[in-house]
Amino acid sequence: MKRRIFIAINLPEKIKKRLKEYREQHNGLPVRWTKMSSLHLTLVFIGYVDNEQMLEACKITRKVAEGVEPFFINFKRIIFGPVGKEPRMIWLEGQISEELSQLKSRLEKALLAGDTGFRKPETRAFSPHLTLARIKADEWRQLSTSDVNSVEQKFEAQVEVNSIEVMESDLKFDGAEYATLEECPLLG
């Protein structure tokens, strides 16, 4: 059986609580909200793997994490995503930092080294974000301008990254369910 896995950064509960308040303020929007327990920032999407590859991905992630110092991610605002295209999602946008870029790069290089069978990394520019909701397009087009304009707003938060997680995604009709396979502390 193949598993769909990726490497991510999970959010602390205090940030999830603030995002829950945002969601409650915008509860009438025609969107499918991401479950609060599922909020994460994807660093590297690995894809479908067998159990042996999953164990190898956990081992590689652990080794990379051991060489990385804890750092902070700054979040600035809630926006429509993807940037520059017709809105399909509502995102919490993070700032790219040298530490975050280096971590992503180290993970990708380590996953591709040797004969692991992992696929090449995405070629799109890295845009750190969390998907808060997926827009229901037909209903969305019928919203008033003021409802649409209320979505994007400032949301400042600083998150200390002390670990990264190898996660599994199980795609369901009502949205993906996520499970942490391995938590890898950053040790520096």
N, C-alpha and C positions, 0 to 999 in steps of 0.2 A: 504494500500500500504506500502510495506517495503522500508526502506531507508538504503543505505550502508554508514555507518559513521565511522569516526576515529578522533583521537585527534592529532594535529600537531603543529609544529612551522613554521610560514611563514617567508620568507626572506625579508629584506629591499630592496628597489629599487636599491640602489647603488651596491649591490652584484649581483642582477639580471642583471644589466647593464654589469658588468664584465663577467658574464656567457654568455651573449648574444655575446660579443666580441669573447669569446672562440668558441662558436657555429659557428660564421661567419668564423673563421679561419679553421674550420673543416666541412664546409658545404657540401663538396663532399662525405662524408662518407655514406655508405649504412646503415643508421639508421633512426629511427623515433624519432625526437626530442620532448622532453616534452615542452609544451607551456610555455613560460616565466611566464605567470600569474599563472601557476599551480605548480610552484616549491615550495616544502615544505619538511619538515623533519617529517615523521610519528613517533609519540611517542607510540601510542596504537591504533591498529586496532580493532574496536568493532564489525563490521560486519553488517548484515541486522537486522534492528529493526523496530518496529512500532512507531507511533507518540508518544505514552506514554513513551516508552523506550528512544526515542530521547530526549524528554524533561527531563527525569531523568538523562541521560548522560550529558546534558548541566548543570543541577543543581549540579551534583557531580563534574564536571570539574571546575565550578565556585568556589565551596567550597575549592577544593584542591588548586587552583591557589591563593586564598586569603591568604594561609599560606606559600607561597613560595616567597623568595626574588628574584628579577631579577638577572640574571647571564649571563655569556658569553659562547658561543660555539665557539671553534676554528676549522676552516677547514684548512686542510693542502695540499690536493692534489686531482687530478682527476684520477680515477682508473677504471679498469674494475670490474664489479660485476656480480654475487656474488663472493666474495673473495674465492679463492681455487677451483673454478669450471670453466668450459668453459665459456668465456665471453658471457653474454646475454644482458648486459646493460653497460652504462657508468655512473659512480657515482661521485658525489662530496662527499668525505669522511670527516666526522666530527670526532673529538676526543671525547672519552667518558670522562666525568668528574663526580665527585661525585655529583654535583648539578643536572646534567642531569639524572644520574642513579636514584637518589632519587626521582626526579619528576616522572619519569616513574613508579617506584615502588609504590609511593603513589597513582598515578592514578589507577594502576591495582588493588591494595588492596581496594580502595574506590569503584571501579566499581563492585568488587566481593562481597563486604560486603552486608549483608541482602539478600532480595529476589528480586534482580534486574533482574535476568534472563540473565545477560551478560555472555558471554563465558569466559573460562579460558584464561589467557594470553599465548602468544606464548612461546614455550620452547626453541627456538633458542636463542643463545646469541645475545644481542642487539648490532647492528652495525649501529651507526648513519650515515645516508647518504641521499643524494637527488638523485633521478634518473634523469639524464640529457637527456638520450636517450636509446632507445631499439634497439638492433642490429638486422639487417636483416641477418640471419645466412648464407644463401646460397651465397649471394653477398659478405658478409664479408670474407668468406674463400678465395675469389679471390683477396683480397687486397695484395699489396706489404708489405713486412716487415717494410719498412720505414713509410708507411701510418699507420700501426697498432701501431708502436712504438711512433708515434707523439701524440697519444691520451692521454697516461698517462703523467701527468706533475704536477709540483708544482702549487698550487693555495692556497695561504695563505689569510685567511680572518677571522676576528673576528666579531661575530654577537651577539649583546646584545639581550637577550631574556627578553622582558617585558610583554609578553602575550602568551597564548596558545589558540588555536582555535579548536572548534568542527566543523568538516567539513563533507560535504556530497560528495560522489563520484558517478557520473552518468557515467556508462560505455557505451562508444559509439564505433562504428566501427573504427574511426580514433583516438582513445585514450580517456581516461577519462576526464570528465569535473568536476571541483571542485567548490563548493560553501561553503563559511563560514556561518555556522548556528549560531555560538555564539563566540564572542571574549571574552576571560577571562583574564583580567589583573592580573599580578603577583603583589601582594601587600606586602607580607612578614608580 
